[in-house]
Amino acid sequence: MANEYDIVVIGSGTGGYVAAIRAAQLGLQTAVVERAATLGGTCLNVGCIPTKALLEHAHSLKIAQDWNEWGLTLGNATIRLDMSQVQSRKDRIVKGLTSGVEFLFKKNKIDWIKGSGRLAGKGTVEITDGQKQTFTARKEIIVATGSQPRSVPGIEIDRKRIITSDEAIGLKEIPKSIAIMGTGAVGVEFGSIFRRFGSEVTLIEMLPRIVPLEDEAISAELERSFKKQGIKVLTGTRVTGAKAGATSVDLEAQTPDGKSIKLNAEYLLVATGRGPVTSGLGAEEAGLRLERGYIHVGSDFRTNVPGISAIGDVITFDKPGHPQLAHLSSAEGIAVAERIAWEAPGSINYDQVPACTYCDPEIGSVGLTEQEAQARGYEVKTGSFKFGILGRARIAGEVEGFVKIVFDKKYDEILGVHMIGPRSTELVAEATLALRLECTVEELIRTIHAHPTMSEAIGEAAHAAHGAPIHA
Ligand SMILES: Cc1cc2nc3c(=O)[nH]c(=O)nc-3n(C[C@H](O)[C@H](O)[C@H](O)COP(=O)(O)OP(=O)(O)OC[C@H]3O[C@@H](n4cnc5c(N)ncnc54)[C@H](O)[C@@H]3O)c2cc1C
């Protein structure tokens, strides 16, 4: 293994490993420092992939439980979920994908430096555990150290009863009951998983609505559906204390009218957000500007220290609220590698980043919500269409939800598309391309959508935006 590279990346999550592959493709000699036993970071090991594997089991269970509807005969057997099989299938998928990254490193001649990396002076990364060594980056160091679960004051995570997503992913038994604090993507996905698996689920959200970053119409539809599924939803409610016992957790919370309530559940899942990972990185000593622990970067991902860039979950810009998404960290990885190789500005349009939440019903959204578009001063118009009208949705037995297009009346330009319902996490790709190409609603109307497909809901929402839906 060499000691000198063009680029040294710290962290092999979806940001770091993609940056490394793109840099290697562009002819830069690249190494990645990773301290975990496997490559791929949060997304592959404890994030996107394992949660979606569990959600797929939840979906199969839903189909199986509706066996009567599908004309399946079971004889005298009862349907039961075998958690050990669920866990081993999930682990196989994770292993296949993390080894896949290792294969891609070999293919692209990227060295994996095993251990914890620390910034140790100009262009230098020191390995602080294992074989103590230093490595030099001739061009740039890219910090991609990601994020980790964080709690809120007064709630102590013991990882047994008061848990994070890291533990929830590996539960060997289906909890009888689980309270989930926080209703961003992680909270509602686990809510969907455990409710479908048979747990009593209570979602607790401090803000007035669940999935608070989504368009208000999406939050309302999800809450309606969750309640129908038997998920308890407490909004405007703040958890004020939690005490873990041997078999359950006692919770105290304050409701919107100031009342104190008590709850008890086998587990409390804390899903209130993730904080940056910079411990042991030597960020302060290196002189990096940190904002609430996040590494501050400019639009080209340069930090304030020449020769050090940062991407992914660990970064922040002047304006807070950098989304923590796997595909965004990858896009930033590609942008930074191309900027270094081509010496050209690499940046990203943050108004065109799709976000997917794989709860049931699933959510896909891109661009401005109606409320954001109004705040930016657009003359906002919208058009919506319900999935339930479509033949394809009825065939699939998935009739909940809608597609909503937010557009600017003046130029007919699409500003955002928000959908909740079947295949929304796939359908959002069309909307993302529409935003990327600065499409008008008229162009979406003229785009022929195949029949019978769920994508017809997008075409129909465009027709509705111009006041003339065909099937409503
Ligand atoms: C339960 C869950 C579900 C999620 N689902 C989705 C989803 O469906 N879609 C989506 O887009 N996003 C999802 N996310 C978010 C997504 O996982 C993250 O946005 C993404 O992993 C961020 O990538 P990253 O490269 O910035 O950091 P990370 O993936 O966190 O990787 C950072 C890596 O750096 C390593 N590291 C840290 N410090 C050092 C050091 N000093 N030396 C060496 N190595 C170091 C860590 O070990 C880690 O491997 C989910 C997250 C969670 C928790």
The ligand as an ORCA input file, in Angstrom:
! r2SCAN-3c Opt
* xyz 0 1
  C     -32.443      3.954      9.757
  C     -32.000      4.843      8.617
  C     -32.607      4.733      7.386
  C     -32.195      5.530      6.336
  N     -32.823      5.389      5.135
  C     -32.467      6.190      4.113
  C     -33.080      6.042      2.848
  O     -33.949      5.202      2.651
  N     -32.674      6.839      1.833
  C     -31.714      7.802      2.020
  O     -31.399      8.515      1.074
  N     -31.089      7.945      3.211
  C     -31.437      7.171      4.251
  N     -30.784      7.284      5.448
  C     -29.720      8.302      5.576
  C     -28.407      7.799      4.954
  O     -28.066      6.560      5.532
  C     -27.301      8.813      5.168
  O     -27.724     10.057      4.674
  C     -26.020      8.413      4.459
  O     -25.557      7.169      4.924
  C     -24.928      9.464      4.684
  O     -23.766      9.057      4.050
  P     -22.350      9.638      4.481
  O     -21.377      9.068      3.508
  O     -22.406     11.109      4.612
  O     -22.060      9.086      5.953
  P     -22.181      7.651      6.621
  O     -22.978      6.729      5.806
  O     -22.594      7.888      8.016
  O     -20.681      7.096      6.583
  C     -19.659      7.624      7.335
  C     -18.562      6.578      7.483
  O     -17.420      7.214      8.022
  C     -16.800      6.320      8.963
  N     -16.008      7.176      9.859
  C     -16.451      8.174     10.661
  N     -15.395      8.782     11.253
  C     -14.289      8.144     10.815
  C     -12.903      8.321     11.055
  N     -12.452      9.308     11.837
  N     -12.050      7.467     10.442
  C     -12.490      6.465      9.641
  N     -13.785      6.263      9.369
  C     -14.666      7.106      9.937
  C     -17.975      5.625      9.615
  O     -17.544      4.409     10.175
  C     -18.923      5.446      8.426
  O     -18.684      4.220      7.789
  C     -31.147      6.475      6.517
  C     -30.509      6.576      7.755
  C     -30.927      5.774      8.792
  C     -30.226      5.886     10.117
*
